[in-house]
Amino acid sequence: MRTLENAPGVISQANKYYLGAAEVMQYLGCKESKAYEVIRGLRKELVSAGRLYPGLPQGKVPKKYFKERCMIED
């Protein structure tokens, strides 16, 4: 039986829209602890604004919001 968790492409889609600590470290050139601090701060802003559910996904931040707040252009 297929569920959302084991459906093909679910993990790759989530990784496409969210950044983890490793990607934040690459963008900002910082250490892992600072990357998680940035992620926590940005997630707190999004949750308080009602734009993100507090539980999902843990330890990641939306890529679009991160780039907007950190003024990173592609």
N, C-alpha and C positions, 0 to 999 in steps of 0.2 A: 504494500500500500504506500502510495506516495503522499508525503505531507509537504508543507511549505519548507520545512527545515532541510529535507533531503532532495528537493526538486532541483533539477539541473539549472545552473545559472544563478541561483539565489545568492550564493556566496560571492560570485564575481560581480553581480549587480550591487551588492552592499559595499564591496570594496571600491567600486567605481565612484560612489557618491560620498563616501566617508574616508577620513584620514586617521591613521593610527599614530602612535608616538614615533615610529620610525620615519614616516613621511614628514611629520612636523619637524623632526630633528634635521632632516635634509633641507627643508625650506628655510628654517631659521638658523641653522648652523649652531644648534645648542645641544646640551646634554639631555639624556633621557628624563631625568627628574624635572627639568625645566619644561620639556615638551608635555609631560603629564600635567604640570601646573597650568600651562596654557590651555590644554584641552579641558581641564576642570573648570577654569574660568569662563571659557566660551560656552561650555555646556550649561553652566549656571545661568548665564545671560539668556540663552535660548529657552531654558525651562521656565525661568521667571517671566519671560515674555509670552509663554504659552505656545512656542513654536516647535518644541521638542518634548517628547515623552521622557520623563526622567530615567526610566530603566533601560531603554534600548537606543542604540547599541552601546554597550559599556566600553569606555576607554577610547572612543572615537568621536570625531567632530565632523559635521558636514563640510565637505570640501569647499563648496561655494561660500559658505559663511566664513570659514577660516581665511580664505583668500581675500574676501571683502574686508574683514576686520584687520588683517595684517598688511593690507594694501599691496598684495602680490598680483601682478598681471601675467597672463600667459603670453 
